[in-house]
Amino acid sequence: MGRQLARELEPPALVLVYGDVGAGKTTLVKGIVSGLGLAAEEEVSSPSFVFVHAFGDGARLYHVDLYRAEGTTELDSLGLDDLLAEKAIVVVEWAERLRLAGLHPSARIRLEVVSDEQRRIHIEG
């Protein structure tokens, strides 16, 4: 699904990803990064401890993971405004932790665990 989505994304784009732990958010991002030709899927991991990973030299994708972000001070220090000002694709996991005022996402993706082997994906945008 991530590789299919990659064909639809044109920078600048903000993609907000929602879902519980284990729903497949990082797996989806792996497909997007791979589908854009910016890195192999095995090179993509959750940036939970550094919050942001960057992929690509010319075309850029920023993978943001807010799982461990605490409070507005930490969110403000990420420089998300700077990332969004670039002609890049910004994919944000745990997007429910963002203040969305003034943000205009290109897509909102909700991943839902159906079973150990199945996920339901809802895409807006």
N, C-alpha and C positions, 0 to 999 in steps of 0.2 A: 504494500500500500504506500509506503514511504517513497519508493522509486516512482510510482505513478503520480503521486503528489508533486514530486520534484519537477515533472514535466509541465506542471501548471503554474509554478512559482516564478515570478519575475521580480527582481529587485527594483526598488525597495519593497520589502514585504515583512510584515509582522505576523507570525503564526503562534497562536496561543494554544497550548496543549494541556488538557485536564485529564485526570484519572487517578485512581488509587495506586498505592504501592503495588508493583507487579503487574500493572495493567498493560504495559508495553510502550510507554512513552519514549524511553531511550531507544528501544528497538525501532520505533517509527522514525526517530531522528536519524538513526543509522541508515535507514533506507533513503531518506531524503538526501543526506550528505553523499551517499554512494550514487544515487540517481543523478545528482548534479555533477558527478565526476570529481568531487573535491577530496575524497579520501575513500579508502576501502572500509567496509562496514566494521571490520575488526579493529580499525584505528579510532573508532568513535566509542567513547565511554561517557558515563554520566559525570558532569563536572560538579558534583555535589559539594566538593570541598573547596573548589576554586571559583565556583559559580558560573564561569564563562569559558568556553573553548571556542577558538577561532579556526576556521577551515578556509583554505584557498588563498591565493596571492592576488589575482586580479578580481575575479568574482569572489565575494566573501559570504560566508554563512557563520553566524554566531549562534552557538548552542548555549542557552542560559538555563540553569537549573536552580530554582528557588526553594528547593526542599528544605535546606538548612538555613535559609535567610530568616533572620529574626528582626522584626521591627522596621520602621520606616528609615531609620538612619542607615542600616545596613543595605537596604534596597536602594537608597539614594546614592550610596557610595559605589554602586556597581557601574555607574556611567551609562545606564540604559539609554538615556536621552542621546548620548554621543553615538551609540551603536545605531539607533534609529535614524540619526541624521545622515549616516552613510548610505550609499547605494548598495545595500546588502540585504540579505535575508536573515532575519532574527527569529529564532525558534525558541520559545519560552516554555519550559516544563514547570508545572505547579503554578500556572498563570493566575490561579485564584488568589495568590499572595500579592499580586500587583494592584496598584491603584490604577484603574482604567480610565480615569478622567483625562480626556484629551487624546487618548490612544485610539487609533483606528486600525484594528487588525484586519489583515487580508483574509485570514481564516481562523476559525475556532474549531479545535478538534477535541472531542471527548471520547476517551477510551473507557470501555466498560468490560469488566471481567464477566464472562458468561460461564466459563468452566476453566479447568486447568489448560485446556487446549484451544479454547475459543475466546475471541474478543469481539465486542460490538463497537463499531466506530461511527461516530456522528460527526459530520463535517458541515460547518456553516461557512459560506464565503467562497 
